[in-house]
């Protein structure tokens, strides 16, 4: 009862408005995307969805190598350093993603032929993947800085503005110009380009780009990037890589498309997770930065987050059959047989992602690296075995198992940080 009271009290007051704006921004974006699934499912084939899924997953695969852990590191240092030194860090690290993206373009073009033979990627997709990845990095960097500056209204405008531009362009390219799946890709490209341009303007206005290029920051970020790259690679292996295994074993882009639709519906859980963590991560970092850490506040924050995520997961699972019957063709209904497994997996990941805040803030490189390597090995082995045995259902089953195992692994790695937070206290929440 005390726990429930604490959760309810936590959501009251001025800070609840900030959480509400972050949540609305993320859910508005996902809500519009869901409504448009009906349109895209009508004008695009299941195979088109499969191709677009592999395209999106390729961006996710490349993202860790472009971002190099800069997003996580800069977020933590924002609360540690003074304005001048932070601008030096920001200016120094922004060069690295550009260099990596340029190298990725050359590398992908060199291997264009085998990629096209194995995954039937059109040439335009291969060339544009690193560019969109770089724009995505700038978009996320912008969102993080806006969030760290506690400007939820700008956060809302940037998110909704980018999505509106992307959707309008995609509909125009597909319906008016009859460009099919390419119209979806071009809509994404142009919208992210506009946000990338605004990101540079915003960084200049905030004087984040007024610092000097310091070799020490470049070196330190490159060292720090190793565990972060592996961590992000682990994120990709746990979830997004399942589409590649389905395509590899079934040779059926339609099966990939149906699975991607199921994963898209289940990703509402990840949207809720992302929205809440836009608020929770800065709070965790600011509390940990205090000389006297308020463990009670951390405990209330974590319990509130877990409670909201559990409620949200249950609601998403219950709503799927209705959403499928209203929005999609019957051909996609096979995804309902394994949809709930993906939801369970995403719930466990939402809890793990919260716990990662402690390792990211402390820059515990060895722990992050080891936990990520274990996750990669576990994910690839599990996906290979279960997808080979049971196709798409096996992929969903594997996702649930992998994320649950990763949550247990993460608990082990942060047990020392959790001990003072949840140890019995006379006047605590528990």
TORTOR-622160 format. One record per residue (C-alpha): x, y, z; residue number from 1. Coordinates in nm, 3 decimals. Example, Ala and Ser with C-alpha at 12.3 -4.5 7.8 and 13.67 -1.06 7.14 Angstrom:
# TORTOR-622160
+---------+---------+---------+-----+
!      px !      py !      pz ! num !
+---------+---------+---------+-----+
!   1.230 !  -0.450 !   0.780 !   1 !
!   1.367 !  -0.106 !   0.714 !   2 !
+---------+---------+---------+-----+
***
This chain:
# TORTOR-622160
+---------+---------+---------+-----+
!      px !      py !      pz ! num !
+---------+---------+---------+-----+
!   0.000 !   0.000 !   0.000 !   1 !
!   0.287 !   0.234 !   0.089 !   2 !
!   0.449 !   0.159 !  -0.245 !   3 !
!   0.128 !   0.241 !  -0.438 !   4 !
!   0.088 !   0.565 !  -0.241 !   5 !
!   0.444 !   0.661 !  -0.324 !   6 !
!   0.390 !   0.600 !  -0.693 !   7 !
!   0.077 !   0.814 !  -0.698 !   8 !
!   0.239 !   1.097 !  -0.502 !   9 !
!   0.540 !   1.095 !  -0.727 !  10 !
!   0.330 !   1.175 !  -1.032 !  11 !
!   0.172 !   1.484 !  -0.872 !  12 !
!   0.294 !   1.842 !  -0.912 !  13 !
!   0.485 !   2.050 !  -1.161 !  14 !
!   0.728 !   1.774 !  -1.263 !  15 !
!   0.434 !   1.561 !  -1.377 !  16 !
!   0.372 !   1.817 !  -1.652 !  17 !
!   0.724 !   1.764 !  -1.782 !  18 !
!   0.676 !   1.387 !  -1.782 !  19 !
!   0.340 !   1.434 !  -1.954 !  20 !
!   0.495 !   1.640 !  -2.235 !  21 !
!   0.775 !   1.388 !  -2.294 !  22 !
!   0.525 !   1.103 !  -2.291 !  23 !
!   0.282 !   1.285 !  -2.520 !  24 !
!   0.558 !   1.369 !  -2.769 !  25 !
!   0.673 !   1.010 !  -2.795 !  26 !
!   0.323 !   0.863 !  -2.800 !  27 !
!   0.196 !   1.119 !  -3.049 !  28 !
!   0.477 !   1.020 !  -3.283 !  29 !
!   0.410 !   0.651 !  -3.240 !  30 !
!   0.033 !   0.701 !  -3.251 !  31 !
!   0.051 !   0.881 !  -3.586 !  32 !
!   0.287 !   0.612 !  -3.714 !  33 !
!   0.038 !   0.343 !  -3.612 !  34 !
!  -0.250 !   0.520 !  -3.782 !  35 !
!  -0.043 !   0.544 !  -4.097 !  36 !
!   0.031 !   0.173 !  -4.086 !  37 !
!  -0.312 !   0.126 !  -4.238 !  38 !
!  -0.214 !   0.349 !  -4.529 !  39 !
!   0.128 !   0.191 !  -4.580 !  40 !
!  -0.017 !  -0.159 !  -4.547 !  41 !
!  -0.255 !  -0.070 !  -4.831 !  42 !
!  -0.010 !   0.089 !  -5.073 !  43 !
!   0.295 !  -0.128 !  -4.992 !  44 !
!   0.328 !  -0.506 !  -4.999 !  45 !
!   0.443 !  -0.730 !  -4.715 !  46 !
!   0.770 !  -0.772 !  -4.905 !  47 !
!   0.810 !  -0.392 !  -4.915 !  48 !
!   0.769 !  -0.388 !  -4.538 !  49 !
!   1.031 !  -0.658 !  -4.512 !  50 !
!   1.277 !  -0.458 !  -4.722 !  51 !
!   1.211 !  -0.140 !  -4.522 !  52 !
!   1.257 !  -0.337 !  -4.200 !  53 !
!   1.600 !  -0.457 !  -4.312 !  54 !
!   1.683 !  -0.099 !  -4.413 !  55 !
!   1.584 !   0.041 !  -4.073 !  56 !
!   1.768 !  -0.235 !  -3.892 !  57 !
!   2.081 !  -0.160 !  -4.096 !  58 !
!   2.070 !   0.196 !  -3.963 !  59 !
!   2.039 !   0.060 !  -3.611 !  60 !
!   2.337 !  -0.168 !  -3.673 !  61 !
!   2.554 !   0.119 !  -3.796 !  62 !
!   2.439 !   0.369 !  -3.533 !  63 !
!   2.676 !   0.253 !  -3.253 !  64 !
!   2.978 !   0.292 !  -3.479 !  65 !
!   2.873 !   0.642 !  -3.587 !  66 !
!   2.770 !   0.766 !  -3.243 !  67 !
!   3.074 !   0.607 !  -3.069 !  68 !
!   2.914 !   0.639 !  -2.725 !  69 !
!   2.916 !   1.019 !  -2.758 !  70 !
!   2.545 !   1.050 !  -2.677 !  71 !
!   2.585 !   0.865 !  -2.346 !  72 !
!   2.912 !   1.034 !  -2.251 !  73 !
!   2.802 !   1.389 !  -2.331 !  74 !
!   2.479 !   1.337 !  -2.139 !  75 !
!   2.670 !   1.238 !  -1.826 !  76 !
!   2.935 !   1.512 !  -1.860 !  77 !
!   2.667 !   1.779 !  -1.904 !  78 !
!   2.592 !   1.749 !  -1.533 !  79 !
!   2.959 !   1.738 !  -1.431 !  80 !
!   3.145 !   2.009 !  -1.623 !  81 !
!   3.121 !   2.386 !  -1.634 !  82 !
!   2.993 !   2.558 !  -1.948 !  83 !
!   3.334 !   2.633 !  -2.102 !  84 !
!   3.480 !   2.288 !  -2.056 !  85 !
!   3.161 !   2.123 !  -2.174 !  86 !
!   3.176 !   2.324 !  -2.499 !  87 !
!   3.532 !   2.194 !  -2.550 !  88 !
!   3.409 !   1.838 !  -2.505 !  89 !
!   3.108 !   1.891 !  -2.731 !  90 !
!   3.308 !   2.054 !  -3.011 !  91 !
!   3.581 !   1.791 !  -2.998 !  92 !
!   3.352 !   1.490 !  -3.011 !  93 !
!   3.120 !   1.612 !  -3.287 !  94 !
!   3.388 !   1.555 !  -3.551 !  95 !
!   3.413 !   1.181 !  -3.489 !  96 !
!   3.067 !   1.074 !  -3.620 !  97 !
!   3.126 !   1.263 !  -3.947 !  98 !
!   3.454 !   1.079 !  -4.006 !  99 !
!   3.299 !   0.740 !  -3.927 ! 100 !
!   2.997 !   0.802 !  -4.152 ! 101 !
!   3.224 !   0.895 !  -4.443 ! 102 !
!   3.430 !   0.579 !  -4.389 ! 103 !
!   3.110 !   0.371 !  -4.373 ! 104 !
!   2.996 !   0.504 !  -4.712 ! 105 !
!   3.321 !   0.391 !  -4.871 ! 106 !
!   3.307 !   0.052 !  -4.698 ! 107 !
!   2.947 !  -0.021 !  -4.797 ! 108 !
!   3.008 !   0.081 !  -5.155 ! 109 !
!   3.305 !  -0.154 !  -5.166 ! 110 !
!   3.084 !  -0.444 !  -5.053 ! 111 !
!   2.776 !  -0.335 !  -5.250 ! 112 !
!   2.762 !  -0.640 !  -5.476 ! 113 !
!   2.762 !  -0.913 !  -5.206 ! 114 !
!   2.511 !  -0.714 !  -5.000 ! 115 !
!   2.276 !  -0.690 !  -5.296 ! 116 !
!   2.313 !  -1.059 !  -5.374 ! 117 !
!   2.236 !  -1.171 !  -5.018 ! 118 !
!   1.971 !  -0.922 !  -4.905 ! 119 !
!   1.848 !  -0.772 !  -5.235 ! 120 !
!   1.932 !  -0.419 !  -5.120 ! 121 !
!   1.886 !  -0.161 !  -5.398 ! 122 !
!   2.192 !   0.057 !  -5.465 ! 123 !
!   2.024 !   0.372 !  -5.334 ! 124 !
!   1.964 !   0.205 !  -4.997 ! 125 !
!   2.326 !   0.102 !  -4.955 ! 126 !
!   2.459 !   0.449 !  -5.031 ! 127 !
!   2.210 !   0.636 !  -4.813 ! 128 !
!   2.231 !   0.422 !  -4.497 ! 129 !
!   2.541 !   0.595 !  -4.347 ! 130 !
!   2.404 !   0.941 !  -4.432 ! 131 !
!   2.070 !   0.877 !  -4.261 ! 132 !
!   2.257 !   0.723 !  -3.967 ! 133 !
!   2.459 !   1.043 !  -3.925 ! 134 !
!   2.143 !   1.254 !  -3.944 ! 135 !
!   1.980 !   1.025 !  -3.688 ! 136 !
!   2.276 !   1.078 !  -3.455 ! 137 !
!   2.238 !   1.458 !  -3.484 ! 138 !
!   1.864 !   1.424 !  -3.419 ! 139 !
!   1.923 !   1.224 !  -3.101 ! 140 !
!   2.203 !   1.460 !  -2.993 ! 141 !
!   1.965 !   1.753 !  -3.035 ! 142 !
!   1.687 !   1.579 !  -2.842 ! 143 !
!   1.923 !   1.496 !  -2.556 ! 144 !
!   2.051 !   1.852 !  -2.527 ! 145 !
!   1.699 !   1.995 !  -2.536 ! 146 !
!   1.602 !   1.749 !  -2.264 ! 147 !
!   1.908 !   1.829 !  -2.052 ! 148 !
!   1.820 !   2.198 !  -2.078 ! 149 !
!   1.476 !   2.110 !  -1.940 ! 150 !
!   1.287 !   2.245 !  -2.240 ! 151 !
!   1.001 !   1.996 !  -2.290 ! 152 !
!   0.810 !   2.230 !  -2.523 ! 153 !
!   1.098 !   2.246 !  -2.772 ! 154 !
!   1.135 !   1.870 !  -2.732 ! 155 !
!   0.771 !   1.837 !  -2.833 ! 156 !
!   0.804 !   2.070 !  -3.133 ! 157 !
!   1.119 !   1.900 !  -3.267 ! 158 !
!   0.973 !   1.550 !  -3.239 ! 159 !
!   0.633 !   1.629 !  -3.387 ! 160 !
!   0.780 !   1.858 !  -3.655 ! 161 !
!   1.020 !   1.590 !  -3.779 ! 162 !
!   0.750 !   1.323 !  -3.787 ! 163 !
!   0.498 !   1.548 !  -3.965 ! 164 !
!   0.753 !   1.636 !  -4.231 ! 165 !
!   0.853 !   1.273 !  -4.280 ! 166 !
!   0.495 !   1.151 !  -4.313 ! 167 !
!   0.376 !   1.427 !  -4.547 ! 168 !
!   0.672 !   1.371 !  -4.776 ! 169 !
!   0.636 !   0.993 !  -4.766 ! 170 !
!   0.267 !   1.010 !  -4.859 ! 171 !
!   0.345 !   1.257 !  -5.138 ! 172 !
!   0.627 !   1.046 !  -5.280 ! 173 !
!   0.427 !   0.723 !  -5.259 ! 174 !
!   0.081 !   0.840 !  -5.367 ! 175 !
!   0.152 !   1.134 !  -5.595 ! 176 !
!   0.480 !   1.022 !  -5.749 ! 177 !
!   0.416 !   0.646 !  -5.712 ! 178 !
!   0.765 !   0.578 !  -5.581 ! 179 !
!   0.667 !   0.286 !  -5.354 ! 180 !
!   0.912 !   0.192 !  -5.077 ! 181 !
!   1.161 !   0.449 !  -5.209 ! 182 !
!   0.915 !   0.724 !  -5.119 ! 183 !
!   0.923 !   0.607 !  -4.757 ! 184 !
!   1.303 !   0.623 !  -4.757 ! 185 !
!   1.314 !   0.969 !  -4.916 ! 186 !
!   1.061 !   1.103 !  -4.665 ! 187 !
!   1.285 !   0.982 !  -4.384 ! 188 !
!   1.596 !   1.128 !  -4.547 ! 189 !
!   1.459 !   1.479 !  -4.606 ! 190 !
!   1.297 !   1.512 !  -4.261 ! 191 !
!   1.616 !   1.403 !  -4.083 ! 192 !
!   1.822 !   1.637 !  -4.300 ! 193 !
!   1.609 !   1.933 !  -4.188 ! 194 !
!   1.643 !   1.834 !  -3.822 ! 195 !
!   2.021 !   1.793 !  -3.864 ! 196 !
!   2.045 !   2.148 !  -4.000 ! 197 !
!   1.841 !   2.280 !  -3.706 ! 198 !
!   2.056 !   2.079 !  -3.464 ! 199 !
!   2.369 !   2.262 !  -3.581 ! 200 !
!   2.188 !   2.596 !  -3.543 ! 201 !
!   2.073 !   2.502 !  -3.191 ! 202 !
!   2.422 !   2.389 !  -3.089 ! 203 !
!   2.567 !   2.720 !  -3.209 ! 204 !
!   2.304 !   2.923 !  -3.026 ! 205 !
!   2.381 !   2.736 !  -2.704 ! 206 !
!   2.754 !   2.790 !  -2.767 ! 207 !
!   2.822 !   2.418 !  -2.759 ! 208 !
!   3.032 !   2.458 !  -3.075 ! 209 !
!   3.236 !   2.752 !  -2.942 ! 210 !
!   3.489 !   2.531 !  -2.767 ! 211 !
!   3.834 !   2.423 !  -2.877 ! 212 !
!   3.919 !   2.087 !  -3.028 ! 213 !
!   4.100 !   1.896 !  -2.754 ! 214 !
!   4.292 !   1.578 !  -2.824 ! 215 !
!   4.233 !   1.455 !  -2.469 ! 216 !
!   3.858 !   1.445 !  -2.528 ! 217 !
!   3.896 !   1.271 !  -2.862 ! 218 !
!   4.120 !   1.008 !  -2.703 ! 219 !
!   3.899 !   0.960 !  -2.400 ! 220 !
!   3.584 !   0.930 !  -2.611 ! 221 !
!   3.747 !   0.677 !  -2.841 ! 222 !
!   3.841 !   0.468 !  -2.537 ! 223 !
!   3.497 !   0.511 !  -2.383 ! 224 !
!   3.334 !   0.433 !  -2.718 ! 225 !
!   3.454 !   0.073 !  -2.720 ! 226 !
!   3.218 !  -0.056 !  -2.449 ! 227 !
!   2.938 !   0.173 !  -2.571 ! 228 !
!   2.969 !   0.045 !  -2.928 ! 229 !
!   2.958 !  -0.310 !  -2.798 ! 230 !
!   2.660 !  -0.218 !  -2.577 ! 231 !
!   2.469 !  -0.071 !  -2.872 ! 232 !
!   2.566 !  -0.370 !  -3.084 ! 233 !
!   2.419 !  -0.586 !  -2.809 ! 234 !
!   2.095 !  -0.384 !  -2.826 ! 235 !
!   2.081 !  -0.452 !  -3.198 ! 236 !
!   2.155 !  -0.824 !  -3.156 ! 237 !
!   1.891 !  -0.870 !  -2.888 ! 238 !
!   1.604 !  -0.730 !  -3.093 ! 239 !
!   1.657 !  -0.600 !  -3.445 ! 240 !
!   1.888 !  -0.879 !  -3.562 ! 241 !
!   1.593 !  -1.123 !  -3.546 ! 242 !
!   1.470 !  -0.989 !  -3.881 ! 243 !
!   1.796 !  -1.090 !  -4.048 ! 244 !
!   1.771 !  -1.442 !  -3.904 ! 245 !
!   1.414 !  -1.473 !  -4.033 ! 246 !
!   1.523 !  -1.363 !  -4.378 ! 247 !
!   1.826 !  -1.594 !  -4.368 ! 248 !
!   1.633 !  -1.908 !  -4.275 ! 249 !
!   1.303 !  -1.845 !  -4.456 ! 250 !
!   1.419 !  -1.645 !  -4.761 ! 251 !
!   1.081 !  -1.472 !  -4.734 ! 252 !
!   1.064 !  -1.092 !  -4.715 ! 253 !
!   0.690 !  -1.122 !  -4.646 ! 254 !
!   0.763 !  -1.314 !  -4.325 ! 255 !
!   1.009 !  -1.041 !  -4.230 ! 256 !
!   0.743 !  -0.779 !  -4.302 ! 257 !
!   0.478 !  -0.953 !  -4.089 ! 258 !
!   0.724 !  -0.990 !  -3.802 ! 259 !
!   0.829 !  -0.626 !  -3.831 ! 260 !
!   0.465 !  -0.516 !  -3.804 ! 261 !
!   0.423 !  -0.723 !  -3.486 ! 262 !
!   0.745 !  -0.575 !  -3.347 ! 263 !
!   0.625 !  -0.226 !  -3.441 ! 264 !
!   0.304 !  -0.269 !  -3.243 ! 265 !
!   0.499 !  -0.411 !  -2.949 ! 266 !
!   0.741 !  -0.118 !  -2.968 ! 267 !
!   0.476 !   0.102 !  -2.802 ! 268 !
!   0.635 !  -0.037 !  -2.486 ! 269 !
!   0.971 !   0.097 !  -2.597 ! 270 !
!   0.810 !   0.431 !  -2.679 ! 271 !
!   0.676 !   0.451 !  -2.325 ! 272 !
!   1.018 !   0.346 !  -2.196 ! 273 !
!   1.195 !   0.615 !  -2.401 ! 274 !
!   0.948 !   0.883 !  -2.299 ! 275 !
!   0.984 !   0.808 !  -1.930 ! 276 !
!   1.363 !   0.778 !  -1.946 ! 277 !
!   1.384 !   1.122 !  -2.109 ! 278 !
!   1.274 !   1.238 !  -1.765 ! 279 !
!   1.421 !   0.966 !  -1.545 ! 280 !
!   1.781 !   0.956 !  -1.674 ! 281 !
!   1.858 !   1.325 !  -1.603 ! 282 !
!   1.697 !   1.282 !  -1.261 ! 283 !
!   1.911 !   0.978 !  -1.183 ! 284 !
!   2.226 !   1.158 !  -1.303 ! 285 !
!   2.150 !   1.472 !  -1.102 ! 286 !
!   2.083 !   1.272 !  -0.784 ! 287 !
!   2.402 !   1.069 !  -0.827 ! 288 !
!   2.598 !   1.394 !  -0.878 ! 289 !
!   2.505 !   1.513 !  -0.527 ! 290 !
!   2.755 !   1.486 !  -0.243 ! 291 !
!   2.489 !   1.320 !  -0.028 ! 292 !
!   2.294 !   1.089 !  -0.255 ! 293 !
!   1.922 !   1.081 !  -0.184 ! 294 !
!   1.865 !   0.705 !  -0.204 ! 295 !
!   1.500 !   0.738 !  -0.105 ! 296 !
!   1.436 !   0.962 !  -0.404 ! 297 !
!   1.608 !   0.711 !  -0.631 ! 298 !
!   1.397 !   0.431 !  -0.489 ! 299 !
!   1.071 !   0.617 !  -0.543 ! 300 !
!   1.178 !   0.709 !  -0.896 ! 301 !
!   1.263 !   0.350 !  -0.989 ! 302 !
!   0.948 !   0.199 !  -0.836 ! 303 !
!   0.731 !   0.457 !  -1.011 ! 304 !
!   0.901 !   0.381 !  -1.343 ! 305 !
!   0.865 !   0.004 !  -1.306 ! 306 !
!   0.499 !   0.039 !  -1.210 ! 307 !
!   0.417 !   0.252 !  -1.512 ! 308 !
!   0.605 !   0.015 !  -1.745 ! 309 !
!   0.421 !  -0.291 !  -1.610 ! 310 !
!   0.084 !  -0.122 !  -1.654 ! 311 !
!   0.175 !  -0.004 !  -2.003 ! 312 !
!   0.291 !  -0.348 !  -2.112 ! 313 !
!  -0.033 !  -0.511 !  -2.000 ! 314 !
!  -0.234 !  -0.248 !  -2.188 ! 315 !
!  -0.036 !  -0.294 !  -2.510 ! 316 !
!  -0.079 !  -0.672 !  -2.503 ! 317 !
!  -0.453 !  -0.638 !  -2.449 ! 318 !
!  -0.499 !  -0.380 !  -2.726 ! 319 !
!  -0.319 !  -0.569 !  -3.005 ! 320 !
!  -0.608 !  -0.784 !  -3.139 ! 321 !
!  -0.836 !  -0.482 !  -3.174 ! 322 !
!  -0.566 !  -0.275 !  -3.342 ! 323 !
!  -0.486 !  -0.553 !  -3.587 ! 324 !
!  -0.852 !  -0.603 !  -3.685 ! 325 !
!  -0.900 !  -0.230 !  -3.749 ! 326 !
!  -0.574 !  -0.131 !  -3.916 ! 327 !
!  -0.425 !  -0.427 !  -4.103 ! 328 !
!  -0.501 !  -0.678 !  -4.373 ! 329 !
!  -0.574 !  -1.039 !  -4.263 ! 330 !
!  -0.235 !  -1.142 !  -4.403 ! 331 !
!  -0.070 !  -0.981 !  -4.099 ! 332 !
!  -0.280 !  -1.166 !  -3.838 ! 333 !
!  -0.026 !  -1.446 !  -3.801 ! 334 !
!   0.183 !  -1.197 !  -3.606 ! 335 !
!  -0.070 !  -1.206 !  -3.322 ! 336 !
!   0.038 !  -1.562 !  -3.235 ! 337 !
!   0.377 !  -1.438 !  -3.112 ! 338 !
!   0.320 !  -1.066 !  -3.058 ! 339 !
!   0.283 !  -1.102 !  -2.679 ! 340 !
!   0.623 !  -1.267 !  -2.649 ! 341 !
!   0.789 !  -0.963 !  -2.805 ! 342 !
!   0.598 !  -0.741 !  -2.558 ! 343 !
!   0.727 !  -0.940 !  -2.262 ! 344 !
!   1.080 !  -0.914 !  -2.395 ! 345 !
!   1.051 !  -0.537 !  -2.438 ! 346 !
!   0.923 !  -0.500 !  -2.082 ! 347 !
!   1.232 !  -0.672 !  -1.943 ! 348 !
!   1.451 !  -0.454 !  -2.162 ! 349 !
!   1.283 !  -0.138 !  -2.029 ! 350 !
!   1.386 !  -0.242 !  -1.678 ! 351 !
!   1.738 !  -0.327 !  -1.790 ! 352 !
!   1.775 !   0.007 !  -1.966 ! 353 !
!   1.693 !   0.189 !  -1.644 ! 354 !
!   1.962 !  -0.006 !  -1.459 ! 355 !
!   2.216 !   0.080 !  -1.727 ! 356 !
!   2.196 !   0.442 !  -1.608 ! 357 !
!   2.421 !   0.356 !  -1.314 ! 358 !
!   2.694 !   0.199 !  -1.529 ! 359 !
!   2.673 !   0.478 !  -1.786 ! 360 !
!   2.697 !   0.752 !  -1.525 ! 361 !
!   2.992 !   0.590 !  -1.349 ! 362 !
!   3.151 !   0.512 !  -1.686 ! 363 !
!   3.205 !   0.154 !  -1.575 ! 364 !
!   3.360 !   0.050 !  -1.903 ! 365 !
!   3.455 !  -0.302 !  -1.804 ! 366 !
!   3.110 !  -0.385 !  -1.671 ! 367 !
!   2.938 !  -0.238 !  -1.976 ! 368 !
!   3.173 !  -0.425 !  -2.207 ! 369 !
!   3.137 !  -0.759 !  -2.032 ! 370 !
!   2.759 !  -0.736 !  -1.997 ! 371 !
!   2.731 !  -0.641 !  -2.365 ! 372 !
!   2.955 !  -0.924 !  -2.488 ! 373 !
!   2.751 !  -1.175 !  -2.288 ! 374 !
!   2.431 !  -1.029 !  -2.435 ! 375 !
!   2.562 !  -1.050 !  -2.792 ! 376 !
!   2.671 !  -1.412 !  -2.759 ! 377 !
!   2.346 !  -1.508 !  -2.588 ! 378 !
!   2.132 !  -1.323 !  -2.846 ! 379 !
!   2.298 !  -1.460 !  -3.157 ! 380 !
!   2.301 !  -1.816 !  -3.027 ! 381 !
!   1.938 !  -1.799 !  -2.913 ! 382 !
!   1.811 !  -1.634 !  -3.233 ! 383 !
!   1.999 !  -1.879 !  -3.451 ! 384 !
!   1.861 !  -2.183 !  -3.269 ! 385 !
!   1.499 !  -2.075 !  -3.223 ! 386 !
!   1.451 !  -1.905 !  -3.562 ! 387 !
!   1.597 !  -2.209 !  -3.736 ! 388 !
!   1.352 !  -2.432 !  -3.547 ! 389 !
!   1.035 !  -2.221 !  -3.551 ! 390 !
!   1.077 !  -1.924 !  -3.788 ! 391 !
!   0.908 !  -1.600 !  -3.680 ! 392 !
!   0.752 !  -1.755 !  -3.369 ! 393 !
!   1.097 !  -1.876 !  -3.269 ! 394 !
!   1.231 !  -1.522 !  -3.314 ! 395 !
!   0.966 !  -1.380 !  -3.079 ! 396 !
!   1.025 !  -1.657 !  -2.825 ! 397 !
!   1.398 !  -1.592 !  -2.841 ! 398 !
!   1.348 !  -1.218 !  -2.787 ! 399 !
!   1.148 !  -1.284 !  -2.469 ! 400 !
!   1.411 !  -1.523 !  -2.333 ! 401 !
!   1.707 !  -1.304 !  -2.424 ! 402 !
!   1.571 !  -0.985 !  -2.270 ! 403 !
!   1.473 !  -1.166 !  -1.950 ! 404 !
!   1.824 !  -1.313 !  -1.925 ! 405 !
!   1.981 !  -0.973 !  -1.993 ! 406 !
!   1.775 !  -0.819 !  -1.714 ! 407 !
!   1.912 !  -1.078 !  -1.472 ! 408 !
!   2.266 !  -1.014 !  -1.596 ! 409 !
!   2.223 !  -0.638 !  -1.553 ! 410 !
!   2.093 !  -0.686 !  -1.200 ! 411 !
!   2.411 !  -0.874 !  -1.114 ! 412 !
!   2.634 !  -0.601 !  -1.255 ! 413 !
!   2.463 !  -0.315 !  -1.068 ! 414 !
!   2.382 !  -0.499 !  -0.745 ! 415 !
!   2.625 !  -0.282 !  -0.544 ! 416 !
!   2.459 !   0.037 !  -0.668 ! 417 !
!   2.112 !  -0.100 !  -0.592 ! 418 !
!   2.201 !  -0.220 !  -0.242 ! 419 !
!   2.187 !   0.122 !  -0.067 ! 420 !
!   1.877 !   0.217 !  -0.266 ! 421 !
!   1.663 !  -0.081 !  -0.164 ! 422 !
!   1.811 !  -0.174 !   0.173 ! 423 !
!   1.555 !  -0.170 !   0.459 ! 424 !
!   1.509 !   0.168 !   0.622 ! 425 !
!   1.300 !   0.281 !   0.917 ! 426 !
!   1.110 !   0.549 !   0.727 ! 427 !
!   1.151 !   0.435 !   0.369 ! 428 !
!   0.902 !   0.360 !   0.104 ! 429 !
!   0.955 !  -0.015 !   0.142 ! 430 !
+---------+---------+---------+-----+
***
